[in-house]
């Protein structure tokens, strides 16, 4: 298959970011046994860091949303989360 020149070349920086994000997902699944809040907030913060987000408010929103979801599922819907 003959692809244009820019399609044949790999952007190693992008490949590294994808590999690091895959490692973050693996860490998320490993940390899930320590609790929903810790692992999910950690994944959200890591995702924002990969996107180079510099606004502290966004990080606070992620953590607050995770905590709110935890209480909605455990207290209102009576779903057991780790």
PyMOL Python script that loads the backbone (N, CA, C, O; Angstrom):
from pymol import cmd

cmd.read_pdbstr("""\
ATOM      1  N   UNK A   1       0.848  -1.167   0.000  1.00  0.00           N
ATOM      2  CA  UNK A   1       0.000   0.000   0.000  1.00  0.00           C
ATOM      3  C   UNK A   1       0.892   1.228   0.000  1.00  0.00           C
ATOM      4  O   UNK A   1       1.819   1.316   0.806  1.00  0.00           O
ATOM      5  N   UNK A   2       0.636   2.155  -0.870  1.00  0.00           N
ATOM      6  CA  UNK A   2       1.429   3.360  -1.014  1.00  0.00           C
ATOM      7  C   UNK A   2       0.737   4.525  -0.313  1.00  0.00           C
ATOM      8  O   UNK A   2      -0.235   5.075  -0.831  1.00  0.00           O
ATOM      9  N   UNK A   3       1.228   4.896   0.847  1.00  0.00           N
ATOM     10  CA  UNK A   3       0.641   5.992   1.601  1.00  0.00           C
ATOM     11  C   UNK A   3       1.432   7.261   1.353  1.00  0.00           C
ATOM     12  O   UNK A   3       2.610   7.203   1.003  1.00  0.00           O
ATOM     13  N   UNK A   4       0.790   8.411   1.533  1.00  0.00           N
ATOM     14  CA  UNK A   4       1.557   9.655   1.427  1.00  0.00           C
ATOM     15  C   UNK A   4       2.682   9.673   2.452  1.00  0.00           C
ATOM     16  O   UNK A   4       2.623   8.959   3.453  1.00  0.00           O
ATOM     17  N   UNK A   5       3.682  10.467   2.213  1.00  0.00           N
ATOM     18  CA  UNK A   5       4.885  10.491   3.044  1.00  0.00           C
ATOM     19  C   UNK A   5       4.563  10.756   4.511  1.00  0.00           C
ATOM     20  O   UNK A   5       5.143  10.116   5.388  1.00  0.00           O
ATOM     21  N   UNK A   6       3.654  11.681   4.796  1.00  0.00           N
ATOM     22  CA  UNK A   6       3.365  12.002   6.189  1.00  0.00           C
ATOM     23  C   UNK A   6       2.628  10.878   6.909  1.00  0.00           C
ATOM     24  O   UNK A   6       2.633  10.837   8.139  1.00  0.00           O
ATOM     25  N   UNK A   7       1.998   9.972   6.177  1.00  0.00           N
ATOM     26  CA  UNK A   7       1.318   8.847   6.809  1.00  0.00           C
ATOM     27  C   UNK A   7       2.276   7.701   7.120  1.00  0.00           C
ATOM     28  O   UNK A   7       1.974   6.867   7.973  1.00  0.00           O
ATOM     29  N   UNK A   8       3.419   7.642   6.451  1.00  0.00           N
ATOM     30  CA  UNK A   8       4.377   6.567   6.676  1.00  0.00           C
ATOM     31  C   UNK A   8       5.259   6.820   7.887  1.00  0.00           C
ATOM     32  O   UNK A   8       5.815   5.878   8.453  1.00  0.00           O
ATOM     33  N   UNK A   9       5.394   8.055   8.287  1.00  0.00           N
ATOM     34  CA  UNK A   9       6.295   8.402   9.386  1.00  0.00           C
ATOM     35  C   UNK A   9       5.520   8.405  10.704  1.00  0.00           C
ATOM     36  O   UNK A   9       4.398   8.905  10.776  1.00  0.00           O
ATOM     37  N   UNK A  10       6.123   7.851  11.722  1.00  0.00           N
ATOM     38  CA  UNK A  10       5.505   7.840  13.045  1.00  0.00           C
ATOM     39  C   UNK A  10       6.003   9.031  13.842  1.00  0.00           C
ATOM     40  O   UNK A  10       7.193   9.344  13.843  1.00  0.00           O
ATOM     41  N   UNK A  11       5.087   9.681  14.511  1.00  0.00           N
ATOM     42  CA  UNK A  11       5.455  10.750  15.429  1.00  0.00           C
ATOM     43  C   UNK A  11       5.771  10.087  16.766  1.00  0.00           C
ATOM     44  O   UNK A  11       4.865   9.669  17.487  1.00  0.00           O
ATOM     45  N   UNK A  12       7.057   9.993  17.093  1.00  0.00           N
ATOM     46  CA  UNK A  12       7.458   9.259  18.296  1.00  0.00           C
ATOM     47  C   UNK A  12       6.933   9.908  19.569  1.00  0.00           C
ATOM     48  O   UNK A  12       6.665   9.214  20.550  1.00  0.00           O
ATOM     49  N   UNK A  13       6.784  11.220  19.567  1.00  0.00           N
ATOM     50  CA  UNK A  13       6.217  11.887  20.733  1.00  0.00           C
ATOM     51  C   UNK A  13       4.784  11.455  20.981  1.00  0.00           C
ATOM     52  O   UNK A  13       4.384  11.227  22.123  1.00  0.00           O
ATOM     53  N   UNK A  14       4.013  11.343  19.910  1.00  0.00           N
ATOM     54  CA  UNK A  14       2.628  10.911  20.028  1.00  0.00           C
ATOM     55  C   UNK A  14       2.545   9.451  20.463  1.00  0.00           C
ATOM     56  O   UNK A  14       1.687   9.082  21.265  1.00  0.00           O
ATOM     57  N   UNK A  15       3.430   8.636  19.938  1.00  0.00           N
ATOM     58  CA  UNK A  15       3.469   7.224  20.334  1.00  0.00           C
ATOM     59  C   UNK A  15       3.812   7.104  21.819  1.00  0.00           C
ATOM     60  O   UNK A  15       3.231   6.277  22.521  1.00  0.00           O
ATOM     61  N   UNK A  16       4.740   7.913  22.298  1.00  0.00           N
ATOM     62  CA  UNK A  16       5.117   7.888  23.710  1.00  0.00           C
ATOM     63  C   UNK A  16       3.942   8.299  24.590  1.00  0.00           C
ATOM     64  O   UNK A  16       3.696   7.681  25.626  1.00  0.00           O
ATOM     65  N   UNK A  17       3.217   9.337  24.183  1.00  0.00           N
ATOM     66  CA  UNK A  17       2.051   9.772  24.955  1.00  0.00           C
ATOM     67  C   UNK A  17       0.999   8.671  25.006  1.00  0.00           C
ATOM     68  O   UNK A  17       0.396   8.434  26.052  1.00  0.00           O
ATOM     69  N   UNK A  18       0.777   7.997  23.876  1.00  0.00           N
ATOM     70  CA  UNK A  18      -0.199   6.905  23.867  1.00  0.00           C
ATOM     71  C   UNK A  18       0.246   5.762  24.774  1.00  0.00           C
ATOM     72  O   UNK A  18      -0.577   5.184  25.484  1.00  0.00           O
ATOM     73  N   UNK A  19       1.526   5.432  24.763  1.00  0.00           N
ATOM     74  CA  UNK A  19       2.026   4.368  25.638  1.00  0.00           C
ATOM     75  C   UNK A  19       1.910   4.761  27.112  1.00  0.00           C
ATOM     76  O   UNK A  19       1.570   3.931  27.955  1.00  0.00           O
ATOM     77  N   UNK A  20       2.191   6.022  27.417  1.00  0.00           N
ATOM     78  CA  UNK A  20       2.052   6.486  28.799  1.00  0.00           C
ATOM     79  C   UNK A  20       0.602   6.462  29.252  1.00  0.00           C
ATOM     80  O   UNK A  20       0.312   6.145  30.406  1.00  0.00           O
ATOM     81  N   UNK A  21      -0.312   6.798  28.342  1.00  0.00           N
ATOM     82  CA  UNK A  21      -1.720   6.753  28.709  1.00  0.00           C
ATOM     83  C   UNK A  21      -2.188   5.314  28.902  1.00  0.00           C
ATOM     84  O   UNK A  21      -3.016   5.043  29.771  1.00  0.00           O
ATOM     85  N   UNK A  22      -1.667   4.394  28.101  1.00  0.00           N
ATOM     86  CA  UNK A  22      -1.986   2.982  28.303  1.00  0.00           C
ATOM     87  C   UNK A  22      -1.470   2.515  29.663  1.00  0.00           C
ATOM     88  O   UNK A  22      -2.132   1.730  30.342  1.00  0.00           O
ATOM     89  N   UNK A  23      -0.294   2.992  30.060  1.00  0.00           N
ATOM     90  CA  UNK A  23       0.239   2.668  31.382  1.00  0.00           C
ATOM     91  C   UNK A  23      -0.643   3.263  32.481  1.00  0.00           C
ATOM     92  O   UNK A  23      -0.845   2.645  33.526  1.00  0.00           O
ATOM     93  N   UNK A  24      -1.166   4.466  32.237  1.00  0.00           N
ATOM     94  CA  UNK A  24      -2.071   5.089  33.211  1.00  0.00           C
ATOM     95  C   UNK A  24      -3.348   4.273  33.367  1.00  0.00           C
ATOM     96  O   UNK A  24      -3.864   4.136  34.477  1.00  0.00           O
ATOM     97  N   UNK A  25      -3.863   3.730  32.266  1.00  0.00           N
ATOM     98  CA  UNK A  25      -5.051   2.875  32.355  1.00  0.00           C
ATOM     99  C   UNK A  25      -4.753   1.575  33.094  1.00  0.00           C
ATOM    100  O   UNK A  25      -5.595   1.072  33.839  1.00  0.00           O
ATOM    101  N   UNK A  26      -3.561   1.035  32.887  1.00  0.00           N
ATOM    102  CA  UNK A  26      -3.169  -0.172  33.624  1.00  0.00           C
ATOM    103  C   UNK A  26      -3.035   0.143  35.115  1.00  0.00           C
ATOM    104  O   UNK A  26      -3.442  -0.653  35.962  1.00  0.00           O
ATOM    105  N   UNK A  27      -2.470   1.292  35.425  1.00  0.00           N
ATOM    106  CA  UNK A  27      -2.354   1.699  36.830  1.00  0.00           C
ATOM    107  C   UNK A  27      -3.739   1.923  37.434  1.00  0.00           C
ATOM    108  O   UNK A  27      -3.969   1.600  38.599  1.00  0.00           O
ATOM    109  N   UNK A  28      -4.659   2.474  36.645  1.00  0.00           N
ATOM    110  CA  UNK A  28      -6.038   2.668  37.109  1.00  0.00           C
ATOM    111  C   UNK A  28      -6.663   1.337  37.510  1.00  0.00           C
ATOM    112  O   UNK A  28      -7.287   1.225  38.566  1.00  0.00           O
ATOM    113  N   UNK A  29      -6.490   0.340  36.666  1.00  0.00           N
ATOM    114  CA  UNK A  29      -7.079  -0.960  36.996  1.00  0.00           C
ATOM    115  C   UNK A  29      -6.391  -1.593  38.199  1.00  0.00           C
ATOM    116  O   UNK A  29      -7.031  -2.300  38.977  1.00  0.00           O
ATOM    117  N   UNK A  30      -5.089  -1.344  38.360  1.00  0.00           N
ATOM    118  CA  UNK A  30      -4.381  -1.891  39.521  1.00  0.00           C
ATOM    119  C   UNK A  30      -4.777  -1.159  40.803  1.00  0.00           C
ATOM    120  O   UNK A  30      -4.870  -1.777  41.863  1.00  0.00           O
ATOM    121  N   UNK A  31      -5.010   0.153  40.716  1.00  0.00           N
ATOM    122  CA  UNK A  31      -5.381   0.929  41.899  1.00  0.00           C
ATOM    123  C   UNK A  31      -6.847   0.787  42.273  1.00  0.00           C
ATOM    124  O   UNK A  31      -7.254   1.210  43.355  1.00  0.00           O
ATOM    125  N   UNK A  32      -7.638   0.201  41.397  1.00  0.00           N
ATOM    126  CA  UNK A  32      -9.071   0.084  41.658  1.00  0.00           C
ATOM    127  C   UNK A  32      -9.346  -0.741  42.906  1.00  0.00           C
ATOM    128  O   UNK A  32     -10.373  -0.548  43.557  1.00  0.00           O
ATOM    129  N   UNK A  33      -8.454  -1.646  43.248  1.00  0.00           N
ATOM    130  CA  UNK A  33      -8.679  -2.445  44.457  1.00  0.00           C
ATOM    131  C   UNK A  33      -8.516  -1.617  45.731  1.00  0.00           C
ATOM    132  O   UNK A  33      -8.946  -2.045  46.802  1.00  0.00           O
ATOM    133  N   UNK A  34      -7.903  -0.441  45.629  1.00  0.00           N
ATOM    134  CA  UNK A  34      -7.743   0.443  46.787  1.00  0.00           C
ATOM    135  C   UNK A  34      -8.896   1.419  46.921  1.00  0.00           C
ATOM    136  O   UNK A  34      -8.974   2.153  47.907  1.00  0.00           O
ATOM    137  N   UNK A  35      -9.790   1.439  45.950  1.00  0.00           N
ATOM    138  CA  UNK A  35     -10.969   2.281  46.071  1.00  0.00           C
ATOM    139  C   UNK A  35     -11.294   3.031  44.798  1.00  0.00           C
ATOM    140  O   UNK A  35     -10.427   3.373  43.994  1.00  0.00           O
ATOM    141  N   UNK A  36     -12.591   3.270  44.655  1.00  0.00           N
ATOM    142  CA  UNK A  36     -13.096   3.973  43.476  1.00  0.00           C
ATOM    143  C   UNK A  36     -12.613   5.416  43.439  1.00  0.00           C
ATOM    144  O   UNK A  36     -12.183   5.896  42.391  1.00  0.00           O
ATOM    145  N   UNK A  37     -12.679   6.106  44.559  1.00  0.00           N
ATOM    146  CA  UNK A  37     -12.343   7.528  44.583  1.00  0.00           C
ATOM    147  C   UNK A  37     -10.882   7.745  44.231  1.00  0.00           C
ATOM    148  O   UNK A  37     -10.569   8.591  43.393  1.00  0.00           O
ATOM    149  N   UNK A  38      -9.994   7.007  44.850  1.00  0.00           N
ATOM    150  CA  UNK A  38      -8.554   7.180  44.604  1.00  0.00           C
ATOM    151  C   UNK A  38      -8.200   6.875  43.151  1.00  0.00           C
ATOM    152  O   UNK A  38      -7.509   7.657  42.499  1.00  0.00           O
ATOM    153  N   UNK A  39      -8.670   5.751  42.654  1.00  0.00           N
ATOM    154  CA  UNK A  39      -8.276   5.356  41.299  1.00  0.00           C
ATOM    155  C   UNK A  39      -8.910   6.239  40.232  1.00  0.00           C
ATOM    156  O   UNK A  39      -8.229   6.632  39.284  1.00  0.00           O
ATOM    157  N   UNK A  40     -10.189   6.560  40.359  1.00  0.00           N
ATOM    158  CA  UNK A  40     -10.870   7.334  39.333  1.00  0.00           C
ATOM    159  C   UNK A  40     -10.426   8.797  39.347  1.00  0.00           C
ATOM    160  O   UNK A  40     -10.251   9.397  38.287  1.00  0.00           O
ATOM    161  N   UNK A  41     -10.244   9.370  40.523  1.00  0.00           N
ATOM    162  CA  UNK A  41      -9.729  10.741  40.588  1.00  0.00           C
ATOM    163  C   UNK A  41      -8.305  10.791  40.046  1.00  0.00           C
ATOM    164  O   UNK A  41      -7.932  11.745  39.363  1.00  0.00           O
ATOM    165  N   UNK A  42      -7.513   9.773  40.344  1.00  0.00           N
ATOM    166  CA  UNK A  42      -6.151   9.716  39.814  1.00  0.00           C
ATOM    167  C   UNK A  42      -6.131   9.638  38.301  1.00  0.00           C
ATOM    168  O   UNK A  42      -5.302  10.283  37.658  1.00  0.00           O
ATOM    169  N   UNK A  43      -7.032   8.855  37.723  1.00  0.00           N
ATOM    170  CA  UNK A  43      -7.105   8.766  36.262  1.00  0.00           C
ATOM    171  C   UNK A  43      -7.556  10.090  35.658  1.00  0.00           C
ATOM    172  O   UNK A  43      -7.028  10.508  34.628  1.00  0.00           O
ATOM    173  N   UNK A  44      -8.515  10.747  36.278  1.00  0.00           N
ATOM    174  CA  UNK A  44      -8.979  12.042  35.771  1.00  0.00           C
ATOM    175  C   UNK A  44      -7.890  13.100  35.813  1.00  0.00           C
ATOM    176  O   UNK A  44      -7.716  13.865  34.864  1.00  0.00           O
ATOM    177  N   UNK A  45      -7.161  13.138  36.919  1.00  0.00           N
ATOM    178  CA  UNK A  45      -6.061  14.101  37.057  1.00  0.00           C
ATOM    179  C   UNK A  45      -4.952  13.783  36.063  1.00  0.00           C
ATOM    180  O   UNK A  45      -4.371  14.689  35.467  1.00  0.00           O
ATOM    181  N   UNK A  46      -4.658  12.506  35.883  1.00  0.00           N
ATOM    182  CA  UNK A  46      -3.626  12.102  34.923  1.00  0.00           C
ATOM    183  C   UNK A  46      -4.031  12.478  33.501  1.00  0.00           C
ATOM    184  O   UNK A  46      -3.200  12.936  32.716  1.00  0.00           O
ATOM    185  N   UNK A  47      -5.295  12.285  33.173  1.00  0.00           N
ATOM    186  CA  UNK A  47      -5.781  12.649  31.842  1.00  0.00           C
ATOM    187  C   UNK A  47      -5.651  14.145  31.605  1.00  0.00           C
ATOM    188  O   UNK A  47      -5.230  14.570  30.529  1.00  0.00           O
ATOM    189  N   UNK A  48      -6.011  14.947  32.603  1.00  0.00           N
ATOM    190  CA  UNK A  48      -5.847  16.392  32.461  1.00  0.00           C
ATOM    191  C   UNK A  48      -4.375  16.770  32.316  1.00  0.00           C
ATOM    192  O   UNK A  48      -4.040  17.681  31.559  1.00  0.00           O
ATOM    193  N   UNK A  49      -3.509  16.085  33.029  1.00  0.00           N
ATOM    194  CA  UNK A  49      -2.073  16.374  32.930  1.00  0.00           C
ATOM    195  C   UNK A  49      -1.545  16.016  31.535  1.00  0.00           C
ATOM    196  O   UNK A  49      -0.718  16.743  30.984  1.00  0.00           O
ATOM    197  N   UNK A  50      -2.016  14.903  30.964  1.00  0.00           N
ATOM    198  CA  UNK A  50      -1.603  14.537  29.610  1.00  0.00           C
ATOM    199  C   UNK A  50      -2.064  15.571  28.585  1.00  0.00           C
ATOM    200  O   UNK A  50      -1.395  15.801  27.577  1.00  0.00           O
ATOM    201  N   UNK A  51      -3.208  16.187  28.852  1.00  0.00           N
ATOM    202  CA  UNK A  51      -3.726  17.221  27.953  1.00  0.00           C
ATOM    203  C   UNK A  51      -3.105  18.589  28.233  1.00  0.00           C
ATOM    204  O   UNK A  51      -3.467  19.585  27.606  1.00  0.00           O
ATOM    205  N   UNK A  52      -2.178  18.625  29.169  1.00  0.00           N
ATOM    206  CA  UNK A  52      -1.460  19.846  29.555  1.00  0.00           C
ATOM    207  C   UNK A  52      -2.399  20.942  30.040  1.00  0.00           C
ATOM    208  O   UNK A  52      -2.230  22.117  29.714  1.00  0.00           O
ATOM    209  N   UNK A  53      -3.375  20.539  30.811  1.00  0.00           N
ATOM    210  CA  UNK A  53      -4.320  21.480  31.393  1.00  0.00           C
ATOM    211  C   UNK A  53      -3.652  22.184  32.566  1.00  0.00           C
ATOM    212  O   UNK A  53      -3.108  21.533  33.458  1.00  0.00           O
ATOM    213  N   UNK A  54      -3.692  23.489  32.567  1.00  0.00           N
ATOM    214  CA  UNK A  54      -3.028  24.272  33.612  1.00  0.00           C
ATOM    215  C   UNK A  54      -4.002  24.933  34.582  1.00  0.00           C
ATOM    216  O   UNK A  54      -3.574  25.644  35.492  1.00  0.00           O
ATOM    217  N   UNK A  55      -5.277  24.716  34.408  1.00  0.00           N
ATOM    218  CA  UNK A  55      -6.265  25.360  35.271  1.00  0.00           C
ATOM    219  C   UNK A  55      -6.566  24.481  36.483  1.00  0.00           C
ATOM    220  O   UNK A  55      -7.121  23.392  36.340  1.00  0.00           O
ATOM    221  N   UNK A  56      -6.206  24.948  37.661  1.00  0.00           N
ATOM    222  CA  UNK A  56      -6.461  24.156  38.872  1.00  0.00           C
ATOM    223  C   UNK A  56      -7.951  23.889  39.104  1.00  0.00           C
ATOM    224  O   UNK A  56      -8.317  22.893  39.728  1.00  0.00           O
ATOM    225  N   UNK A  57      -8.802  24.777  38.604  1.00  0.00           N
ATOM    226  CA  UNK A  57     -10.238  24.576  38.776  1.00  0.00           C
ATOM    227  C   UNK A  57     -10.697  23.291  38.105  1.00  0.00           C
ATOM    228  O   UNK A  57     -11.567  22.602  38.639  1.00  0.00           O
ATOM    229  N   UNK A  58     -10.136  22.950  36.951  1.00  0.00           N
ATOM    230  CA  UNK A  58     -10.519  21.728  36.252  1.00  0.00           C
ATOM    231  C   UNK A  58     -10.151  20.492  37.069  1.00  0.00           C
ATOM    232  O   UNK A  58     -10.907  19.521  37.109  1.00  0.00           O
ATOM    233  N   UNK A  59      -9.001  20.530  37.713  1.00  0.00           N
ATOM    234  CA  UNK A  59      -8.589  19.413  38.565  1.00  0.00           C
ATOM    235  C   UNK A  59      -9.542  19.272  39.749  1.00  0.00           C
ATOM    236  O   UNK A  59      -9.914  18.161  40.127  1.00  0.00           O
ATOM    237  N   UNK A  60      -9.931  20.397  40.327  1.00  0.00           N
ATOM    238  CA  UNK A  60     -10.867  20.367  41.448  1.00  0.00           C
ATOM    239  C   UNK A  60     -12.231  19.846  41.002  1.00  0.00           C
ATOM    240  O   UNK A  60     -12.892  19.116  41.741  1.00  0.00           O
ATOM    241  N   UNK A  61     -12.648  20.219  39.800  1.00  0.00           N
ATOM    242  CA  UNK A  61     -13.932  19.745  39.275  1.00  0.00           C
ATOM    243  C   UNK A  61     -13.908  18.237  39.088  1.00  0.00           C
ATOM    244  O   UNK A  61     -14.891  17.558  39.387  1.00  0.00           O
ATOM    245  N   UNK A  62     -12.793  17.707  38.594  1.00  0.00           N
ATOM    246  CA  UNK A  62     -12.679  16.253  38.400  1.00  0.00           C
ATOM    247  C   UNK A  62     -12.797  15.529  39.734  1.00  0.00           C
ATOM    248  O   UNK A  62     -13.551  14.563  39.853  1.00  0.00           O
ATOM    249  N   UNK A  63     -12.066  15.984  40.726  1.00  0.00           N
ATOM    250  CA  UNK A  63     -12.096  15.320  42.036  1.00  0.00           C
ATOM    251  C   UNK A  63     -13.483  15.442  42.673  1.00  0.00           C
ATOM    252  O   UNK A  63     -13.994  14.475  43.238  1.00  0.00           O
ATOM    253  N   UNK A  64     -14.087  16.619  42.584  1.00  0.00           N
ATOM    254  CA  UNK A  64     -15.424  16.814  43.158  1.00  0.00           C
ATOM    255  C   UNK A  64     -16.459  15.947  42.449  1.00  0.00           C
ATOM    256  O   UNK A  64     -17.354  15.404  43.096  1.00  0.00           O
ATOM    257  N   UNK A  65     -16.349  15.810  41.145  1.00  0.00           N
ATOM    258  CA  UNK A  65     -17.283  14.974  40.393  1.00  0.00           C
ATOM    259  C   UNK A  65     -17.149  13.510  40.785  1.00  0.00           C
ATOM    260  O   UNK A  65     -18.148  12.804  40.925  1.00  0.00           O
ATOM    261  N   UNK A  66     -15.913  13.056  40.961  1.00  0.00           N
ATOM    262  CA  UNK A  66     -15.697  11.661  41.360  1.00  0.00           C
ATOM    263  C   UNK A  66     -16.293  11.406  42.741  1.00  0.00           C
ATOM    264  O   UNK A  66     -16.951  10.388  42.956  1.00  0.00           O
ATOM    265  N   UNK A  67     -16.069  12.317  43.668  1.00  0.00           N
ATOM    266  CA  UNK A  67     -16.617  12.151  45.019  1.00  0.00           C
ATOM    267  C   UNK A  67     -18.144  12.187  44.977  1.00  0.00           C
ATOM    268  O   UNK A  67     -18.804  11.389  45.642  1.00  0.00           O
ATOM    269  N   UNK A  68     -18.702  13.109  44.197  1.00  0.00           N
ATOM    270  CA  UNK A  68     -20.158  13.193  44.081  1.00  0.00           C
ATOM    271  C   UNK A  68     -20.736  11.920  43.472  1.00  0.00           C
ATOM    272  O   UNK A  68     -21.755  11.414  43.944  1.00  0.00           O
ATOM    273  N   UNK A  69     -20.096  11.398  42.428  1.00  0.00           N
ATOM    274  CA  UNK A  69     -20.573  10.149  41.823  1.00  0.00           C
ATOM    275  C   UNK A  69     -20.500   8.986  42.802  1.00  0.00           C
ATOM    276  O   UNK A  69     -21.383   8.128  42.828  1.00  0.00           O
ATOM    277  N   UNK A  70     -19.444   8.963  43.605  1.00  0.00           N
ATOM    278  CA  UNK A  70     -19.314   7.902  44.606  1.00  0.00           C
ATOM    279  C   UNK A  70     -20.505   7.933  45.563  1.00  0.00           C
ATOM    280  O   UNK A  70     -21.108   6.897  45.845  1.00  0.00           O
ATOM    281  N   UNK A  71     -20.840   9.121  46.058  1.00  0.00           N
ATOM    282  CA  UNK A  71     -21.954   9.215  47.001  1.00  0.00           C
ATOM    283  C   UNK A  71     -23.302   8.965  46.336  1.00  0.00           C
ATOM    284  O   UNK A  71     -24.201   8.415  46.972  1.00  0.00           O
ATOM    285  N   UNK A  72     -23.466   9.348  45.088  1.00  0.00           N
ATOM    286  CA  UNK A  72     -24.719   9.049  44.379  1.00  0.00           C
ATOM    287  C   UNK A  72     -24.893   7.539  44.241  1.00  0.00           C
ATOM    288  O   UNK A  72     -25.973   7.009  44.503  1.00  0.00           O
ATOM    289  N   UNK A  73     -23.839   6.855  43.833  1.00  0.00           N
ATOM    290  CA  UNK A  73     -23.956   5.409  43.645  1.00  0.00           C
ATOM    291  C   UNK A  73     -24.104   4.664  44.963  1.00  0.00           C
ATOM    292  O   UNK A  73     -24.898   3.728  45.056  1.00  0.00           O
ATOM    293  N   UNK A  74     -23.346   5.068  45.989  1.00  0.00           N
ATOM    294  CA  UNK A  74     -23.383   4.290  47.236  1.00  0.00           C
ATOM    295  C   UNK A  74     -24.536   4.666  48.146  1.00  0.00           C
ATOM    296  O   UNK A  74     -25.083   3.793  48.819  1.00  0.00           O
ATOM    297  N   UNK A  75     -24.925   5.931  48.194  1.00  0.00           N
ATOM    298  CA  UNK A  75     -25.963   6.361  49.147  1.00  0.00           C
ATOM    299  C   UNK A  75     -27.362   6.437  48.536  1.00  0.00           C
ATOM    300  O   UNK A  75     -28.348   6.149  49.214  1.00  0.00           O
ATOM    301  N   UNK A  76     -27.456   6.816  47.275  1.00  0.00           N
ATOM    302  CA  UNK A  76     -28.773   6.947  46.659  1.00  0.00           C
ATOM    303  C   UNK A  76     -29.206   5.708  45.893  1.00  0.00           C
ATOM    304  O   UNK A  76     -30.363   5.294  45.971  1.00  0.00           O
ATOM    305  N   UNK A  77     -28.283   5.122  45.160  1.00  0.00           N
ATOM    306  CA  UNK A  77     -28.619   3.957  44.354  1.00  0.00           C
ATOM    307  C   UNK A  77     -28.260   2.629  45.022  1.00  0.00           C
ATOM    308  O   UNK A  77     -28.613   1.561  44.523  1.00  0.00           O
ATOM    309  N   UNK A  78     -27.567   2.704  46.140  1.00  0.00           N
ATOM    310  CA  UNK A  78     -27.157   1.526  46.912  1.00  0.00           C
ATOM    311  C   UNK A  78     -26.361   0.512  46.066  1.00  0.00           C
ATOM    312  O   UNK A  78     -26.570  -0.698  46.145  1.00  0.00           O
ATOM    313  N   UNK A  79     -25.455   1.054  45.267  1.00  0.00           N
ATOM    314  CA  UNK A  79     -24.549   0.215  44.473  1.00  0.00           C
ATOM    315  C   UNK A  79     -23.221   0.174  45.208  1.00  0.00           C
ATOM    316  O   UNK A  79     -22.679   1.214  45.581  1.00  0.00           O
ATOM    317  N   UNK A  80     -22.700  -1.019  45.415  1.00  0.00           N
ATOM    318  CA  UNK A  80     -21.437  -1.160  46.130  1.00  0.00           C
ATOM    319  C   UNK A  80     -20.281  -0.893  45.167  1.00  0.00           C
ATOM    320  O   UNK A  80     -20.161  -1.539  44.125  1.00  0.00           O
ATOM    321  N   UNK A  81     -19.441   0.060  45.530  1.00  0.00           N
ATOM    322  CA  UNK A  81     -18.237   0.366  44.780  1.00  0.00           C
ATOM    323  C   UNK A  81     -17.034   0.056  45.658  1.00  0.00           C
ATOM    324  O   UNK A  81     -17.121   0.124  46.884  1.00  0.00           O
ATOM    325  N   UNK A  82     -15.917  -0.283  45.037  1.00  0.00           N
ATOM    326  CA  UNK A  82     -14.738  -0.599  45.855  1.00  0.00           C
ATOM    327  C   UNK A  82     -14.209   0.623  46.585  1.00  0.00           C
ATOM    328  O   UNK A  82     -13.223   0.528  47.314  1.00  0.00           O
TER     329      UNK A  82
END
""", "prot")
cmd.dss("prot")
cmd.show_as("cartoon", "prot")
cmd.util.cbc("prot")
cmd.orient("prot")
